[in-house]
């Protein structure tokens, strides 16, 4: 059984010859730049193809995720409002400010109804390793939301074609070595957080429910065509980020105010035959039952304590009871980045022991491999896993 067949078997709910063994390697910076320090971080296709090459060299089942390669140069639904397009009703003036290792894009958006402002920051935290964020959110009031909803340009006409051009070479290079995932702009709540401050968003469904409903409907509407472009380009899986709600809201608030929107959009995607992977890299235990209702085919990454999350993988496996595929589980900071060879061996074996019974499990670190992770630790992880992964 090749790696692609193995993944597809798991996603269909069947038990393959062994647990797929993989890792999330970011397609710009982080572990990739550590292994290939001479890569140009802005040559997105070259970087994406190197991710495949690196996973193959390390002996993994390749699970390649198009993030920067598909999202750059950050269209509107990615972070903040759309400052890469202009119309006669959406005039953007952007000042670029350089501060040490950061580049700040300070934008003023003029519309017939008023002005919006936002700041987007690109910060280099390690060599060729960047953090991207809308650091001043444009929607502070319902009037701001009205402006964005009325005047923001829709997806550019050439964007679906560009996405196909970026994904097809990756699929060709991948072959039968694994499967290809595309990062959607986010889950609906995450997308709302890209244009609205968290201090407001975490309370908005209680303080101004009509405003909240409008914000969530707008967020779903504006991200849909960007995700559809990836589906049409032929990705095997769509990844939705759900970490902003995470465990912070509690199950009661999540079920009432977040889950209905996430579920609606997941249904839209999966009705086209493309499974959704729901990514919550924070606290997850209190939402395991909620995620059954959510309907995503896969949930990740079951980040363990003490640094990352609260996941008890063995307990989670019992609670989930096969309702969805579970992916992840291995501490990528305390174990892979900072642990000894023996710690990696023990943690890998223990994670497999917890996740393997009954199938519907993919072994992976609990998030992307960090800059400074010893390559030998990653090799040890893969070698140990392959020895223990058979059914």
C-alpha positions in Angstrom: 0.0 0.0 0.0 1.5 3.4 -1.0 1.2 6.5 1.1 -1.7 8.0 -0.9 -3.7 4.8 -0.6 -2.9 4.6 3.1 -4.2 8.2 3.8 -7.3 7.7 1.7 -8.1 4.4 3.4 -8.0 6.2 6.8 -10.1 9.1 5.5 -12.8 6.6 4.3 -13.0 5.2 7.8 -11.2 1.9 7.0 -8.0 0.4 8.6 -5.0 0.5 6.3 -1.8 -1.7 6.6 -0.4 0.7 9.2 -0.9 4.1 10.8 0.2 6.9 8.4 3.2 8.7 9.8 3.7 12.3 8.8 4.5 15.8 10.0 3.4 19.3 9.1 6.3 21.2 7.5 5.5 24.8 6.8 6.0 25.9 3.2 8.1 28.9 4.2 10.7 29.2 7.0 10.7 27.2 10.2 12.1 23.7 9.8 12.2 24.0 6.0 14.6 27.0 6.2 16.7 25.2 8.8 17.2 22.2 6.5 17.6 24.4 3.3 19.1 27.7 4.6 19.8 28.9 1.0 16.1 28.8 -0.1 14.6 32.1 -1.1 11.6 32.4 1.2 9.6 34.2 -1.5 10.1 31.5 -4.1 6.8 29.9 -3.0 6.7 27.1 -5.5 10.3 26.1 -4.9 9.7 26.0 -1.2 6.5 24.0 -1.6 8.3 21.4 -3.7 11.1 21.2 -1.1 8.5 20.3 1.5 7.6 17.2 -0.5 11.3 16.4 -1.0 12.1 16.7 2.6 9.2 14.6 3.8 10.2 11.9 1.4 13.9 12.0 2.5 12.8 11.6 6.1 10.7 8.6 5.2 7.3 10.0 6.0 3.9 9.5 4.4 3.7 12.9 2.7 0.9 15.2 3.9 1.7 18.5 2.0 -0.2 21.7 2.9 -0.4 24.6 0.6 -0.4 27.7 2.7 1.9 30.5 1.6 2.0 29.0 -1.9 -1.7 29.4 -2.3 -2.4 32.4 -0.1 0.4 34.8 -1.0 0.3 37.7 -1.7 -2.4 37.6 1.0 -5.8 38.2 -0.7 -8.5 39.9 1.2 -10.0 36.9 3.1 -6.7 35.9 4.5 -5.9 38.6 7.2 -7.6 41.9 7.4 -9.6 43.4 4.6 -8.6 43.3 0.9 -5.8 45.8 0.3 -4.5 44.0 -2.9 -7.4 45.2 -5.1 -9.0 48.6 -5.8 -12.1 49.8 -7.4 -13.7 53.3 -7.8 -15.5 52.6 -4.5 -12.6 51.0 -2.7 -9.5 53.1 -2.9 -6.5 51.9 -0.9 -3.5 53.9 0.2 -0.8 51.8 1.9 2.3 53.1 3.6 5.0 50.5 4.1 7.1 51.0 7.3 10.2 49.0 8.1 11.1 48.4 11.8 14.1 46.1 12.5 12.8 42.6 11.5 9.3 43.7 10.8 7.5 45.2 7.8 4.3 47.1 8.6 1.6 47.8 5.9 -0.5 50.7 7.2 -3.6 51.1 5.0 -6.3 53.7 4.7 -9.3 52.5 2.6 -11.6 55.2 1.2 -15.2 54.2 0.3 -18.2 56.4 -0.6 -19.6 55.8 2.9 -16.5 56.4 5.0 -13.0 55.4 5.8 -11.5 52.2 7.1 -8.0 51.7 8.5 -5.9 48.6 9.2 -2.3 47.5 9.8 -0.8 44.3 8.6 2.6 43.1 9.9 5.1 40.7 8.5 7.8 39.9 11.1 10.9 37.8 10.7 11.3 35.8 13.9 14.1 33.4 12.6 16.0 33.3 9.4 13.5 33.2 6.6 10.7 32.5 9.1 7.9 35.0 9.2 4.8 35.7 11.3 1.9 37.3 9.5 -1.0 39.1 11.2 -3.5 41.9 10.9 -2.2 43.8 13.9 -4.8 46.7 13.8 -8.2 45.3 12.9 -10.4 47.4 10.5 -13.8 46.5 11.9 -14.3 48.2 15.3 -18.0 49.1 14.9 -21.0 47.9 13.1 -20.7 50.9 10.8 -17.2 49.7 9.8 -18.7 46.3 9.0 -21.4 47.9 6.9 -18.7 49.6 4.9 -16.7 46.4 4.4 -19.7 44.4 3.5 -20.9 47.0 1.0 -17.7 48.0 -0.8 -14.9 45.4 -0.3 -14.0 43.9 -3.7 -14.9 40.2 -4.3 -12.3 37.6 -5.2 -10.3 38.7 -8.2 -11.4 37.1 -11.5 -7.9 35.6 -12.1 -7.5 34.2 -8.6 -9.0 30.7 -9.2 -6.7 30.3 -12.2 -3.7 31.4 -10.2 -4.5 28.8 -7.5 -4.7 26.0 -10.1 -1.4 27.1 -11.4 0.1 26.9 -7.9 -1.5 23.6 -6.9 -1.1 21.5 -10.1 2.8 21.3 -10.0 2.6 20.4 -6.4 0.2 17.5 -7.1 2.4 16.4 -10.0 5.5 16.3 -7.8 3.5 14.5 -5.0 2.3 11.6 -7.1 1.4 8.6 -4.9 3.7 9.7 -2.1 0.8 11.2 -0.1 -2.1 13.7 -0.2 -2.4 17.4 -0.7 -4.2 19.8 1.5 -5.1 23.5 1.1 -5.5 25.9 3.9 -8.8 27.7 3.7 -8.9 31.3 4.9 -10.1 29.8 8.2 -13.1 28.6 10.0 -15.8 31.2 10.2 -14.9 32.4 13.7 -11.2 32.5 12.8 -12.1 34.6 9.7 -14.1 37.0 11.9 -11.1 37.3 14.1 -9.0 38.4 11.2 -10.9 41.7 10.9 -12.2 42.2 14.4 -10.3 42.4 17.7 -10.5 39.4 20.0 -11.4 41.5 23.0 -14.6 42.5 21.2 -15.3 39.2 19.4 -15.2 37.0 22.5 -18.1 39.0 23.9 -19.9 40.2 20.8 -22.4 37.3 20.6 -23.6 38.4 24.1 -23.3 42.2 23.9 -24.5 42.8 20.3 -26.0 39.6 18.9 -27.2 41.2 15.7 -23.7 42.7 15.0 -22.2 39.3 15.7 -24.6 37.5 13.3 -23.8 40.0 10.6 -20.1 39.6 11.1 -20.2 35.8 11.0 -22.4 35.7 7.9 -20.1 38.2 6.2 -17.0 36.1 7.2 -18.5 33.0 5.8 -19.6 34.7 2.6 -16.2 36.3 1.9 -14.0 33.3 2.5 -16.1 30.8 0.5 -14.8 31.7 -3.0 -11.2 31.5 -1.9 -11.8 28.0 -0.5 -13.8 27.0 -3.6 -10.8 27.9 -5.7 -8.7 25.3 -3.9 -11.4 22.7 -4.2 -11.7 23.4 -7.9 -7.9 23.1 -8.2 -8.0 19.6 -6.9 -6.9 19.5 -3.3 -7.6 16.2 -1.4 -8.4 17.9 1.9 -9.3 21.5 3.0 -7.9 22.6 6.3 -10.0 25.0 8.5 -8.4 26.7 11.4 -10.5 26.7 14.5 -8.1 27.7 17.2 -9.4 31.2 18.0 -12.6 29.8 19.5 -10.7 26.7 20.8 -11.4 26.0 24.4 -11.6 29.6 25.4 -15.3 30.1 25.0 -16.4 26.9 26.7 -18.6 24.2 25.2 -21.9 25.9 25.9 -20.9 29.1 24.1 -19.1 27.2 21.3 -22.1 25.0 20.6 -24.6 27.9 20.6 -22.6 30.7 18.9 -19.8 29.2 16.8 -20.7 25.6 15.9 -23.7 26.4 13.6 -21.6 28.6 11.3 -18.7 26.2 11.2 -21.0 23.3 10.6 -22.8 25.0 7.7 -19.6 25.8 5.9 -18.0 22.3 6.5 -21.2 20.8 5.0 -20.8 23.0 1.9 -17.3 21.8 1.4 -17.8 18.1 2.2 -20.9 17.9 0.0 -18.5 18.3 -2.9 -16.6 15.1 -1.8 -13.6 17.0 -0.2 -13.0 16.2 3.5 -12.4 19.0 5.9 -9.6 18.8 8.5 -10.5 21.0 11.5 -7.4 22.5 13.2 -7.5 23.5 16.8 -3.9 23.7 18.1 -5.0 24.8 21.6 -7.3 23.4 24.3 -9.5 20.7 22.8 -10.8 18.3 25.4 -14.0 20.1 26.3 -14.9 20.3 22.7 -14.5 16.7 21.6 -18.2 16.0 21.8 -19.0 19.3 20.0 -16.7 18.3 17.1 -18.8 15.2 16.5 -21.7 17.6 15.7 -19.4 19.8 13.7 -19.1 17.1 11.1 -15.5 17.6 9.9 -13.9 14.3 8.7 -10.6 14.9 10.5 -9.7 16.9 13.6 -6.1 17.8 14.7 -3.7 18.2 16.3 -4.5 17.1 19.9 -1.7 19.2 21.5 -0.6 17.8 24.8 0.2 19.6 28.0 2.1 21.3 29.6 3.2 23.8 26.9 0.7 23.4 24.1 -2.7 22.3 25.0 -4.7 20.0 27.2 -5.1 16.8 25.1 -5.0 13.4 26.7 -4.9 11.3 23.6 -6.0 8.0 25.1 -9.0 9.6 26.8 -9.8 11.6 23.7 -9.7 8.4 21.7 -12.4 6.9 24.0 -14.6 10.0 23.9 -14.4 10.5 20.1 -15.1 6.7 19.6 -14.5 6.8 15.9 -16.7 9.8 15.1 -13.9 11.4 13.1 -10.3 10.8 12.2 -7.8 12.0 14.9 -4.5 13.4 13.7 -1.5 14.5 15.7 -0.7 13.9 19.3 3.1 14.2 19.6 4.6 17.1 21.4 6.7 18.9 18.8 8.2 21.4 21.3 9.1 19.6 24.5 9.8 16.3 22.7 10.8 16.8 19.1 12.5 20.2 19.4 14.0 19.9 22.9 13.9 16.2 23.9 16.6 13.5 23.8 16.6 10.6 21.4 15.2 8.4 24.2 12.4 10.8 24.9 11.4 10.9 21.3 11.3 7.1 21.1 9.2 6.8 24.3 6.8 9.6 23.3 6.3 8.3 19.8 5.6 4.8 21.0 3.2 6.1 23.6 1.3 8.3 21.2 0.9 5.4 18.8 -0.3 3.2 21.5 -3.0 5.7 22.5 -4.1 6.6 18.9 -3.9 3.3 17.0 -6.7 1.1 18.5 -9.6 0.9 16.1 -8.0 2.9 13.4 -9.1 6.4 12.3 -5.7 7.8 13.4 -2.8 9.6 11.7 0.4 10.1 13.7 1.9 13.5 13.5 3.4 16.2 15.7 1.0 18.6 17.3 1.8 21.4 14.9 4.4 22.4 12.3 8.0 21.5 13.0 9.7 24.5 14.7 13.0 26.2 13.6 15.7 24.6 15.7 14.2 21.0 15.8 17.1 18.5 15.5 16.8 16.6 12.2 18.0 13.5 14.1 15.0 13.8 16.4 12.7 13.8 13.4 14.4 10.8 11.9 14.1 9.0 15.3 10.4 9.9 15.4 9.8 8.4 11.9 11.9 5.3 12.5 10.3 4.5 15.8 6.8 5.1 14.4 7.3 2.9 11.4 8.4 0.1 13.7 5.3 0.4 15.8 2.6 1.5 13.3 1.5 -1.8 11.8 -2.1 -3.1 12.4 
